[in-house]
Amino acid sequence: MEEPQGLTAQPPEAVGGPILRLRDVHKRFGDLEVLRGVSLDVDRGSVTCVIGPSGSGKSTLLRCINLLEPPTRGSIELAGKEITGSANSERLDFVRRRVGMVFQHFNLFPHMSVLENVTIGPRKVLGRSEEECRKRGEALLARVGLADKLNEYPERLSGGQQQRVAIARALAMDPEVMLFDEVTSALDPELVKEVLDVMRELAAEGMTMLVVTHEMGFAREVADQVVFMDGGVVVEQGPPAEVLGNPRNERTKRFLGLVLEH
């Protein structure tokens, strides 16, 4: 399938600067303004962890980036191309082919096997053959440690296993950017590590990742930049050692004090 007119992404080596560029992004739901002017750059191959209290706009930010929730105003560039503006199928297709998202609640199809969950996207959206999708799906499930679960159904898997299937499903679309929205918050504590280990491997392999998380240890270890949001704005951002280790803003200090104490 040909790229939409005017939306052809440049090859990675031709793209100067960030793969994602957000400028003054606002999102309003009726009278409630959830995002109040967010500006952020995400470099190709980097890991950005977004932290902050509940209701600060973190999840809405991710949903605006993949156009599940179109911004009320402001601009978002992906791979050098503007994706905001009037919604149309070309823009959505451009974004869906390049941005993968893993949600807090796994959103797997309960009536499909694990392998079918992973392969349906490439077959239906990318038009790949069933054989190609099957081989790729098997490889991805092996990569996330689920080679022995191909024919199981989601209800027979633990929460951590289901989340790893969801990661494999997103990777099957060969995204340039992966968005993770609190992917461990619904898991029992003993299952968190297996999901974070998969994410660590992706980061080590150079996947561009934007991660909304409460896992401060993961952010400190893996992130290239940490963004603290509160009240729909970016309060503070920078390297983990600065934002987590020596925050400048009093609101950041209070939040981290509560989280780390807990």
ChimeraX commands (.cxc) that place a marker at each C-alpha (Angstrom):
marker #1 position 0.00,0.00,0.00 radius 0.5
marker #1 position 1.31,3.44,-0.93 radius 0.5
marker #1 position 1.94,6.10,1.68 radius 0.5
marker #1 position -0.66,8.88,1.91 radius 0.5
marker #1 position 0.16,11.93,-0.20 radius 0.5
marker #1 position 2.21,14.42,1.80 radius 0.5
marker #1 position 2.73,12.09,4.75 radius 0.5
marker #1 position 5.61,9.96,3.55 radius 0.5
marker #1 position 8.05,9.49,6.42 radius 0.5
marker #1 position 11.67,10.18,5.75 radius 0.5
marker #1 position 14.17,7.35,6.34 radius 0.5
marker #1 position 15.67,7.46,9.85 radius 0.5
marker #1 position 19.02,8.77,8.66 radius 0.5
marker #1 position 17.29,11.66,6.89 radius 0.5
marker #1 position 15.25,12.79,9.86 radius 0.5
marker #1 position 16.97,15.53,11.80 radius 0.5
marker #1 position 16.17,15.89,15.49 radius 0.5
marker #1 position 13.42,14.15,17.45 radius 0.5
marker #1 position 11.16,11.46,16.04 radius 0.5
marker #1 position 8.37,13.00,18.14 radius 0.5
marker #1 position 7.92,16.73,18.61 radius 0.5
marker #1 position 5.01,18.14,20.63 radius 0.5
marker #1 position 4.33,21.86,20.78 radius 0.5
marker #1 position 1.74,23.51,23.05 radius 0.5
marker #1 position -0.56,20.48,23.04 radius 0.5
marker #1 position -3.94,21.06,24.70 radius 0.5
marker #1 position -6.77,18.61,25.27 radius 0.5
marker #1 position -10.17,19.57,26.61 radius 0.5
marker #1 position -13.13,17.34,27.48 radius 0.5
marker #1 position -16.04,19.73,27.80 radius 0.5
marker #1 position -15.14,22.16,30.59 radius 0.5
marker #1 position -12.25,20.01,31.78 radius 0.5
marker #1 position -8.85,20.96,30.35 radius 0.5
marker #1 position -6.69,17.86,30.85 radius 0.5
marker #1 position -3.63,19.03,28.90 radius 0.5
marker #1 position -2.77,22.71,29.18 radius 0.5
marker #1 position 0.11,23.29,26.79 radius 0.5
marker #1 position 2.54,20.37,26.72 radius 0.5
marker #1 position 5.74,20.72,24.71 radius 0.5
marker #1 position 8.12,17.76,24.50 radius 0.5
marker #1 position 10.78,16.27,22.23 radius 0.5
marker #1 position 11.48,12.52,22.05 radius 0.5
marker #1 position 14.68,11.53,20.26 radius 0.5
marker #1 position 14.84,8.46,18.06 radius 0.5
marker #1 position 16.11,5.46,20.01 radius 0.5
marker #1 position 15.58,7.11,23.40 radius 0.5
marker #1 position 13.45,6.17,26.42 radius 0.5
marker #1 position 11.29,8.87,27.99 radius 0.5
marker #1 position 9.51,8.07,31.26 radius 0.5
marker #1 position 6.54,10.24,32.20 radius 0.5
marker #1 position 5.72,10.36,35.90 radius 0.5
marker #1 position 3.23,12.28,38.00 radius 0.5
marker #1 position 0.12,11.95,40.18 radius 0.5
marker #1 position -3.13,10.46,38.95 radius 0.5
marker #1 position -5.13,12.91,36.88 radius 0.5
marker #1 position -2.10,14.86,35.70 radius 0.5
marker #1 position -2.74,14.12,32.02 radius 0.5
marker #1 position -0.12,11.43,31.41 radius 0.5
marker #1 position -2.38,8.86,29.77 radius 0.5
marker #1 position -4.21,11.51,27.78 radius 0.5
marker #1 position -0.85,12.66,26.44 radius 0.5
marker #1 position -0.14,9.19,25.04 radius 0.5
marker #1 position -3.63,8.95,23.57 radius 0.5
marker #1 position -3.11,12.27,21.80 radius 0.5
marker #1 position 0.18,11.08,20.33 radius 0.5
marker #1 position -1.45,8.07,18.66 radius 0.5
marker #1 position -4.59,10.09,17.83 radius 0.5
marker #1 position -6.95,8.02,19.94 radius 0.5
marker #1 position -7.80,11.46,21.34 radius 0.5
marker #1 position -7.05,14.22,18.82 radius 0.5
marker #1 position -5.59,17.30,20.55 radius 0.5
marker #1 position -7.87,20.30,20.97 radius 0.5
marker #1 position -5.01,22.51,19.77 radius 0.5
marker #1 position -1.26,22.44,19.40 radius 0.5
marker #1 position 0.90,20.37,17.06 radius 0.5
marker #1 position 2.48,16.92,17.07 radius 0.5
marker #1 position 5.10,15.86,14.54 radius 0.5
marker #1 position 5.97,12.19,13.96 radius 0.5
marker #1 position 9.02,11.30,11.87 radius 0.5
marker #1 position 9.17,14.88,10.65 radius 0.5
marker #1 position 5.52,15.06,9.59 radius 0.5
marker #1 position 2.65,16.96,11.17 radius 0.5
marker #1 position -0.06,14.51,12.30 radius 0.5
marker #1 position -2.43,16.92,14.03 radius 0.5
marker #1 position -5.13,18.87,12.26 radius 0.5
marker #1 position -8.31,17.65,10.65 radius 0.5
marker #1 position -8.72,13.93,11.28 radius 0.5
marker #1 position -8.69,11.71,8.20 radius 0.5
marker #1 position -7.90,8.11,7.33 radius 0.5
marker #1 position -4.53,9.00,5.81 radius 0.5
marker #1 position -3.25,10.60,9.01 radius 0.5
marker #1 position -4.57,7.74,11.12 radius 0.5
marker #1 position -2.99,5.14,8.84 radius 0.5
marker #1 position 0.34,6.99,8.95 radius 0.5
marker #1 position 0.27,6.98,12.76 radius 0.5
marker #1 position -1.03,3.41,13.21 radius 0.5
marker #1 position 1.79,2.04,11.07 radius 0.5
marker #1 position 4.47,3.78,13.12 radius 0.5
marker #1 position 3.23,3.96,16.70 radius 0.5
marker #1 position 2.51,0.92,18.86 radius 0.5
marker #1 position 0.69,1.21,22.17 radius 0.5
marker #1 position 0.43,-1.11,25.15 radius 0.5
marker #1 position -2.34,-0.33,27.62 radius 0.5
marker #1 position -2.76,-0.85,31.35 radius 0.5
marker #1 position -5.51,-3.39,30.70 radius 0.5
marker #1 position -4.27,-5.81,28.10 radius 0.5
marker #1 position -7.15,-5.47,25.61 radius 0.5
marker #1 position -6.52,-8.88,24.08 radius 0.5
marker #1 position -9.25,-10.55,22.03 radius 0.5
marker #1 position -10.62,-13.25,24.37 radius 0.5
marker #1 position -11.95,-15.43,21.53 radius 0.5
marker #1 position -8.56,-15.60,19.80 radius 0.5
marker #1 position -5.48,-17.62,20.69 radius 0.5
marker #1 position -2.28,-15.88,21.72 radius 0.5
marker #1 position -0.80,-16.31,18.25 radius 0.5
marker #1 position -3.98,-15.04,16.58 radius 0.5
marker #1 position -3.93,-11.95,18.79 radius 0.5
marker #1 position -0.39,-11.18,17.65 radius 0.5
marker #1 position -0.90,-11.84,13.94 radius 0.5
marker #1 position -4.26,-10.24,13.22 radius 0.5
marker #1 position -2.87,-6.70,12.95 radius 0.5
marker #1 position -0.17,-7.40,10.35 radius 0.5
marker #1 position -2.62,-9.50,8.31 radius 0.5
marker #1 position -5.49,-7.03,8.36 radius 0.5
marker #1 position -3.64,-3.70,8.38 radius 0.5
marker #1 position -0.31,-4.40,6.68 radius 0.5
marker #1 position -1.64,-7.02,4.26 radius 0.5
marker #1 position 1.03,-9.58,5.04 radius 0.5
marker #1 position 0.60,-13.25,4.28 radius 0.5
marker #1 position -0.63,-15.67,6.90 radius 0.5
marker #1 position 2.65,-17.61,6.75 radius 0.5
marker #1 position 4.78,-14.49,7.17 radius 0.5
marker #1 position 2.65,-13.32,10.07 radius 0.5
marker #1 position 2.77,-16.72,11.75 radius 0.5
marker #1 position 6.59,-16.91,11.60 radius 0.5
marker #1 position 6.95,-13.35,12.85 radius 0.5
marker #1 position 4.38,-13.95,15.60 radius 0.5
marker #1 position 6.12,-17.09,16.79 radius 0.5
marker #1 position 9.46,-15.26,16.89 radius 0.5
marker #1 position 8.01,-12.34,18.86 radius 0.5
marker #1 position 6.28,-14.61,21.37 radius 0.5
marker #1 position 9.54,-16.48,21.87 radius 0.5
marker #1 position 11.23,-13.13,22.39 radius 0.5
marker #1 position 8.87,-12.28,25.27 radius 0.5
marker #1 position 9.20,-15.77,26.77 radius 0.5
marker #1 position 5.90,-17.24,25.61 radius 0.5
marker #1 position 6.93,-19.70,22.90 radius 0.5
marker #1 position 4.98,-22.43,24.71 radius 0.5
marker #1 position 1.72,-20.43,24.86 radius 0.5
marker #1 position 0.96,-19.95,21.14 radius 0.5
marker #1 position -2.36,-21.78,21.20 radius 0.5
marker #1 position -3.53,-20.74,24.66 radius 0.5
marker #1 position -6.36,-18.26,25.13 radius 0.5
marker #1 position -5.90,-15.08,27.19 radius 0.5
marker #1 position -8.08,-16.27,30.09 radius 0.5
marker #1 position -5.61,-19.09,30.73 radius 0.5
marker #1 position -2.67,-16.72,31.13 radius 0.5
marker #1 position -1.48,-14.72,34.11 radius 0.5
marker #1 position -1.67,-10.94,33.99 radius 0.5
marker #1 position 2.06,-10.69,33.32 radius 0.5
marker #1 position 1.81,-13.18,30.47 radius 0.5
marker #1 position -1.13,-11.31,28.96 radius 0.5
marker #1 position 0.80,-8.06,29.10 radius 0.5
marker #1 position 3.75,-9.68,27.35 radius 0.5
marker #1 position 1.37,-10.90,24.63 radius 0.5
marker #1 position 0.15,-7.30,24.29 radius 0.5
marker #1 position 3.75,-6.12,23.86 radius 0.5
marker #1 position 4.38,-8.78,21.20 radius 0.5
marker #1 position 1.17,-7.75,19.44 radius 0.5
marker #1 position 2.32,-4.12,19.30 radius 0.5
marker #1 position 5.79,-5.13,18.05 radius 0.5
marker #1 position 4.25,-7.24,15.27 radius 0.5
marker #1 position 3.34,-3.98,13.50 radius 0.5
marker #1 position 7.04,-3.01,13.36 radius 0.5
marker #1 position 6.49,0.37,15.04 radius 0.5
marker #1 position 9.04,3.14,15.14 radius 0.5
marker #1 position 7.73,4.33,18.52 radius 0.5
marker #1 position 6.26,2.34,21.41 radius 0.5
marker #1 position 3.91,3.93,23.95 radius 0.5
marker #1 position 3.41,2.19,27.31 radius 0.5
marker #1 position 0.56,3.38,29.54 radius 0.5
marker #1 position 1.00,2.17,33.14 radius 0.5
marker #1 position 1.51,-1.36,31.84 radius 0.5
marker #1 position 2.46,-2.82,35.24 radius 0.5
marker #1 position -0.08,-1.06,37.47 radius 0.5
marker #1 position -2.75,-3.78,37.09 radius 0.5
marker #1 position -0.31,-6.60,37.84 radius 0.5
marker #1 position 0.46,-8.41,41.05 radius 0.5
marker #1 position 3.88,-7.32,42.36 radius 0.5
marker #1 position 5.55,-10.64,41.55 radius 0.5
marker #1 position 4.52,-10.30,37.88 radius 0.5
marker #1 position 5.86,-6.78,37.37 radius 0.5
marker #1 position 9.48,-7.80,36.85 radius 0.5
marker #1 position 8.77,-10.09,33.89 radius 0.5
marker #1 position 7.11,-7.24,31.99 radius 0.5
marker #1 position 9.76,-4.67,32.91 radius 0.5
marker #1 position 12.48,-7.10,31.79 radius 0.5
marker #1 position 10.94,-7.23,28.31 radius 0.5
marker #1 position 10.84,-3.42,28.23 radius 0.5
marker #1 position 14.47,-3.23,29.34 radius 0.5
marker #1 position 15.44,-5.49,26.44 radius 0.5
marker #1 position 13.54,-3.29,23.99 radius 0.5
marker #1 position 15.29,-0.21,25.33 radius 0.5
marker #1 position 18.69,-1.91,25.02 radius 0.5
marker #1 position 17.89,-2.72,21.39 radius 0.5
marker #1 position 17.23,0.95,20.60 radius 0.5
marker #1 position 13.42,1.05,20.48 radius 0.5
marker #1 position 12.04,4.56,20.92 radius 0.5
marker #1 position 9.80,4.36,23.98 radius 0.5
marker #1 position 7.51,6.78,25.79 radius 0.5
marker #1 position 6.54,5.19,29.11 radius 0.5
marker #1 position 3.97,6.41,31.62 radius 0.5
marker #1 position 4.98,4.68,34.84 radius 0.5
marker #1 position 5.13,4.70,38.63 radius 0.5
marker #1 position 8.15,2.37,38.55 radius 0.5
marker #1 position 10.83,4.80,39.71 radius 0.5
marker #1 position 13.56,2.17,39.69 radius 0.5
marker #1 position 12.85,1.42,36.04 radius 0.5
marker #1 position 12.84,5.12,35.18 radius 0.5
marker #1 position 16.13,5.69,36.99 radius 0.5
marker #1 position 17.77,2.70,35.30 radius 0.5
marker #1 position 16.44,2.86,31.74 radius 0.5
marker #1 position 15.22,6.36,30.90 radius 0.5
marker #1 position 17.20,8.91,28.94 radius 0.5
marker #1 position 14.84,11.62,30.15 radius 0.5
marker #1 position 12.19,11.80,32.86 radius 0.5
marker #1 position 9.21,14.10,32.52 radius 0.5
marker #1 position 7.19,15.07,35.61 radius 0.5
marker #1 position 3.64,16.20,34.85 radius 0.5
marker #1 position 1.07,17.75,37.14 radius 0.5
marker #1 position -2.15,19.59,36.35 radius 0.5
marker #1 position -1.84,18.99,32.62 radius 0.5
marker #1 position 1.57,20.63,32.20 radius 0.5
marker #1 position 5.20,19.55,32.22 radius 0.5
marker #1 position 6.56,20.75,35.54 radius 0.5
marker #1 position 10.10,19.44,35.21 radius 0.5
marker #1 position 12.10,17.32,32.77 radius 0.5
marker #1 position 15.67,16.16,32.35 radius 0.5
marker #1 position 18.00,13.20,32.90 radius 0.5
marker #1 position 16.90,10.73,35.62 radius 0.5
marker #1 position 19.80,11.71,37.87 radius 0.5
marker #1 position 18.52,15.28,37.92 radius 0.5
marker #1 position 14.74,14.86,38.03 radius 0.5
marker #1 position 14.71,11.83,40.35 radius 0.5
marker #1 position 17.95,12.44,42.22 radius 0.5
marker #1 position 18.00,16.21,42.58 radius 0.5
marker #1 position 14.67,17.75,41.52 radius 0.5
marker #1 position 14.50,21.54,41.33 radius 0.5
marker #1 position 10.75,22.05,41.52 radius 0.5
marker #1 position 9.04,21.83,44.91 radius 0.5
marker #1 position 6.04,19.98,43.42 radius 0.5
marker #1 position 8.39,17.33,42.00 radius 0.5
marker #1 position 10.10,16.99,45.37 radius 0.5
marker #1 position 6.78,16.45,47.18 radius 0.5
marker #1 position 5.60,13.85,44.67 radius 0.5
marker #1 position 8.85,11.89,44.78 radius 0.5
marker #1 position 8.90,12.06,48.55 radius 0.5
marker #1 position 5.49,10.43,48.73 radius 0.5
marker #1 position 6.21,7.83,46.04 radius 0.5
marker #1 position 9.62,6.79,47.35 radius 0.5
marker #1 position 8.37,6.67,50.93 radius 0.5
marker #1 position 5.51,4.40,49.80 radius 0.5
marker link #1:1,2 radius 0.2
marker link #1:2,3 radius 0.2
marker link #1:3,4 radius 0.2
marker link #1:4,5 radius 0.2
marker link #1:5,6 radius 0.2
marker link #1:6,7 radius 0.2
marker link #1:7,8 radius 0.2
marker link #1:8,9 radius 0.2
marker link #1:9,10 radius 0.2
marker link #1:10,11 radius 0.2
marker link #1:11,12 radius 0.2
marker link #1:12,13 radius 0.2
marker link #1:13,14 radius 0.2
marker link #1:14,15 radius 0.2
marker link #1:15,16 radius 0.2
marker link #1:16,17 radius 0.2
marker link #1:17,18 radius 0.2
marker link #1:18,19 radius 0.2
marker link #1:19,20 radius 0.2
marker link #1:20,21 radius 0.2
marker link #1:21,22 radius 0.2
marker link #1:22,23 radius 0.2
marker link #1:23,24 radius 0.2
marker link #1:24,25 radius 0.2
marker link #1:25,26 radius 0.2
marker link #1:26,27 radius 0.2
marker link #1:27,28 radius 0.2
marker link #1:28,29 radius 0.2
marker link #1:29,30 radius 0.2
marker link #1:30,31 radius 0.2
marker link #1:31,32 radius 0.2
marker link #1:32,33 radius 0.2
marker link #1:33,34 radius 0.2
marker link #1:34,35 radius 0.2
marker link #1:35,36 radius 0.2
marker link #1:36,37 radius 0.2
marker link #1:37,38 radius 0.2
marker link #1:38,39 radius 0.2
marker link #1:39,40 radius 0.2
marker link #1:40,41 radius 0.2
marker link #1:41,42 radius 0.2
marker link #1:42,43 radius 0.2
marker link #1:43,44 radius 0.2
marker link #1:44,45 radius 0.2
marker link #1:45,46 radius 0.2
marker link #1:46,47 radius 0.2
marker link #1:47,48 radius 0.2
marker link #1:48,49 radius 0.2
marker link #1:49,50 radius 0.2
marker link #1:50,51 radius 0.2
marker link #1:51,52 radius 0.2
marker link #1:52,53 radius 0.2
marker link #1:53,54 radius 0.2
marker link #1:54,55 radius 0.2
marker link #1:55,56 radius 0.2
marker link #1:56,57 radius 0.2
marker link #1:57,58 radius 0.2
marker link #1:58,59 radius 0.2
marker link #1:59,60 radius 0.2
marker link #1:60,61 radius 0.2
marker link #1:61,62 radius 0.2
marker link #1:62,63 radius 0.2
marker link #1:63,64 radius 0.2
marker link #1:64,65 radius 0.2
marker link #1:65,66 radius 0.2
marker link #1:66,67 radius 0.2
marker link #1:67,68 radius 0.2
marker link #1:68,69 radius 0.2
marker link #1:69,70 radius 0.2
marker link #1:70,71 radius 0.2
marker link #1:71,72 radius 0.2
marker link #1:72,73 radius 0.2
marker link #1:73,74 radius 0.2
marker link #1:74,75 radius 0.2
marker link #1:75,76 radius 0.2
marker link #1:76,77 radius 0.2
marker link #1:77,78 radius 0.2
marker link #1:78,79 radius 0.2
marker link #1:79,80 radius 0.2
marker link #1:80,81 radius 0.2
marker link #1:81,82 radius 0.2
marker link #1:82,83 radius 0.2
marker link #1:83,84 radius 0.2
marker link #1:84,85 radius 0.2
marker link #1:85,86 radius 0.2
marker link #1:86,87 radius 0.2
marker link #1:87,88 radius 0.2
marker link #1:88,89 radius 0.2
marker link #1:89,90 radius 0.2
marker link #1:90,91 radius 0.2
marker link #1:91,92 radius 0.2
marker link #1:92,93 radius 0.2
marker link #1:93,94 radius 0.2
marker link #1:94,95 radius 0.2
marker link #1:95,96 radius 0.2
marker link #1:96,97 radius 0.2
marker link #1:97,98 radius 0.2
marker link #1:98,99 radius 0.2
marker link #1:99,100 radius 0.2
marker link #1:100,101 radius 0.2
marker link #1:101,102 radius 0.2
marker link #1:102,103 radius 0.2
marker link #1:103,104 radius 0.2
marker link #1:104,105 radius 0.2
marker link #1:105,106 radius 0.2
marker link #1:106,107 radius 0.2
marker link #1:107,108 radius 0.2
marker link #1:108,109 radius 0.2
marker link #1:109,110 radius 0.2
marker link #1:110,111 radius 0.2
marker link #1:111,112 radius 0.2
marker link #1:112,113 radius 0.2
marker link #1:113,114 radius 0.2
marker link #1:114,115 radius 0.2
marker link #1:115,116 radius 0.2
marker link #1:116,117 radius 0.2
marker link #1:117,118 radius 0.2
marker link #1:118,119 radius 0.2
marker link #1:119,120 radius 0.2
marker link #1:120,121 radius 0.2
marker link #1:121,122 radius 0.2
marker link #1:122,123 radius 0.2
marker link #1:123,124 radius 0.2
marker link #1:124,125 radius 0.2
marker link #1:125,126 radius 0.2
marker link #1:126,127 radius 0.2
marker link #1:127,128 radius 0.2
marker link #1:128,129 radius 0.2
marker link #1:129,130 radius 0.2
marker link #1:130,131 radius 0.2
marker link #1:131,132 radius 0.2
marker link #1:132,133 radius 0.2
marker link #1:133,134 radius 0.2
marker link #1:134,135 radius 0.2
marker link #1:135,136 radius 0.2
marker link #1:136,137 radius 0.2
marker link #1:137,138 radius 0.2
marker link #1:138,139 radius 0.2
marker link #1:139,140 radius 0.2
marker link #1:140,141 radius 0.2
marker link #1:141,142 radius 0.2
marker link #1:142,143 radius 0.2
marker link #1:143,144 radius 0.2
marker link #1:144,145 radius 0.2
marker link #1:145,146 radius 0.2
marker link #1:146,147 radius 0.2
marker link #1:147,148 radius 0.2
marker link #1:148,149 radius 0.2
marker link #1:149,150 radius 0.2
marker link #1:150,151 radius 0.2
marker link #1:151,152 radius 0.2
marker link #1:152,153 radius 0.2
marker link #1:153,154 radius 0.2
marker link #1:154,155 radius 0.2
marker link #1:155,156 radius 0.2
marker link #1:156,157 radius 0.2
marker link #1:157,158 radius 0.2
marker link #1:158,159 radius 0.2
marker link #1:159,160 radius 0.2
marker link #1:160,161 radius 0.2
marker link #1:161,162 radius 0.2
marker link #1:162,163 radius 0.2
marker link #1:163,164 radius 0.2
marker link #1:164,165 radius 0.2
marker link #1:165,166 radius 0.2
marker link #1:166,167 radius 0.2
marker link #1:167,168 radius 0.2
marker link #1:168,169 radius 0.2
marker link #1:169,170 radius 0.2
marker link #1:170,171 radius 0.2
marker link #1:171,172 radius 0.2
marker link #1:172,173 radius 0.2
marker link #1:173,174 radius 0.2
marker link #1:174,175 radius 0.2
marker link #1:175,176 radius 0.2
marker link #1:176,177 radius 0.2
marker link #1:177,178 radius 0.2
marker link #1:178,179 radius 0.2
marker link #1:179,180 radius 0.2
marker link #1:180,181 radius 0.2
marker link #1:181,182 radius 0.2
marker link #1:182,183 radius 0.2
marker link #1:183,184 radius 0.2
marker link #1:184,185 radius 0.2
marker link #1:185,186 radius 0.2
marker link #1:186,187 radius 0.2
marker link #1:187,188 radius 0.2
marker link #1:188,189 radius 0.2
marker link #1:189,190 radius 0.2
marker link #1:190,191 radius 0.2
marker link #1:191,192 radius 0.2
marker link #1:192,193 radius 0.2
marker link #1:193,194 radius 0.2
marker link #1:194,195 radius 0.2
marker link #1:195,196 radius 0.2
marker link #1:196,197 radius 0.2
marker link #1:197,198 radius 0.2
marker link #1:198,199 radius 0.2
marker link #1:199,200 radius 0.2
marker link #1:200,201 radius 0.2
marker link #1:201,202 radius 0.2
marker link #1:202,203 radius 0.2
marker link #1:203,204 radius 0.2
marker link #1:204,205 radius 0.2
marker link #1:205,206 radius 0.2
marker link #1:206,207 radius 0.2
marker link #1:207,208 radius 0.2
marker link #1:208,209 radius 0.2
marker link #1:209,210 radius 0.2
marker link #1:210,211 radius 0.2
marker link #1:211,212 radius 0.2
marker link #1:212,213 radius 0.2
marker link #1:213,214 radius 0.2
marker link #1:214,215 radius 0.2
marker link #1:215,216 radius 0.2
marker link #1:216,217 radius 0.2
marker link #1:217,218 radius 0.2
marker link #1:218,219 radius 0.2
marker link #1:219,220 radius 0.2
marker link #1:220,221 radius 0.2
marker link #1:221,222 radius 0.2
marker link #1:222,223 radius 0.2
marker link #1:223,224 radius 0.2
marker link #1:224,225 radius 0.2
marker link #1:225,226 radius 0.2
marker link #1:226,227 radius 0.2
marker link #1:227,228 radius 0.2
marker link #1:228,229 radius 0.2
marker link #1:229,230 radius 0.2
marker link #1:230,231 radius 0.2
marker link #1:231,232 radius 0.2
marker link #1:232,233 radius 0.2
marker link #1:233,234 radius 0.2
marker link #1:234,235 radius 0.2
marker link #1:235,236 radius 0.2
marker link #1:236,237 radius 0.2
marker link #1:237,238 radius 0.2
marker link #1:238,239 radius 0.2
marker link #1:239,240 radius 0.2
marker link #1:240,241 radius 0.2
marker link #1:241,242 radius 0.2
marker link #1:242,243 radius 0.2
marker link #1:243,244 radius 0.2
marker link #1:244,245 radius 0.2
marker link #1:245,246 radius 0.2
marker link #1:246,247 radius 0.2
marker link #1:247,248 radius 0.2
marker link #1:248,249 radius 0.2
marker link #1:249,250 radius 0.2
marker link #1:250,251 radius 0.2
marker link #1:251,252 radius 0.2
marker link #1:252,253 radius 0.2
marker link #1:253,254 radius 0.2
marker link #1:254,255 radius 0.2
marker link #1:255,256 radius 0.2
marker link #1:256,257 radius 0.2
marker link #1:257,258 radius 0.2
marker link #1:258,259 radius 0.2
marker link #1:259,260 radius 0.2
marker link #1:260,261 radius 0.2
marker link #1:261,262 radius 0.2
view
